[in-house]
Amino acid sequence: MREPMSRDARLALDLALTIRHDGSGGVTDDLTEPADLTAWVRAHPEVLPDTGRFTASPEQLAAVRELRAAVRALFARAVRPGAPSPADAARLLPVPEAVRLLNEAAARTPTVPVLDWPDEAAPVAHRRPVRPDDELTSSLAHAVIAFLASPERERLRACHAPRCVRYFLKEHARQEWCKPSCGNRARVARHHQRHKATA
């Protein structure tokens, strides 16, 4: 039975998955320029209140990339005793540093209560960031913290199919790979290994 994924889990995974296999044996980064981050945020309208008007600055890109490094280090810890993603194995941040970076990112945007009271409607209170420039990183960090502190974390796995560097949430008991194509590559690789061993 397929288990649903929370908004926080989806956001945390989508951020981690901006590091991916490039199709030719290497790893590529989907967040190398501010325009890349702008496109990513606009594809995730749940991140910010006015995502369609968001344009990333170089400072925001650096902050999100730093946060992503912390997230991938914490994902590697979460999948223990399993191995981390091959993309991370040689360059993981120490866990205490990753936790510190995540917590600092979450604290970057203090909020203040704001009252909205439109005509012919009930008043509504919500929270607005004091420093909107830090809202993106803080919002992402809040989602990651909520995901890592939830029971969903126990379903987190690193895909170990050849050339895959993704993390995924296990949706059923027999799932070993992030997607069927990775399962096919893993089976083909095992088949070749068995034939090479007997040859």
Secondary structure, DSSP 8 states (H G I E B T S, - for coil): ------HHHHHHHHHHTTEEE-SSSSEEES-SSHHHHHHHHHT-TTSSTTGGG----HHHHHHHHHHHHHHHHHHHHHTTTS---TTTTTS---HHHHHHHHHHHHHS--EEEEEE--TTS--EEEEEESSGGGHHHHHHHHHHHHHHTSGGGGGEEE--STT---EEE--STT--SSSHHHHHHHHHHHHHHHHHHH-
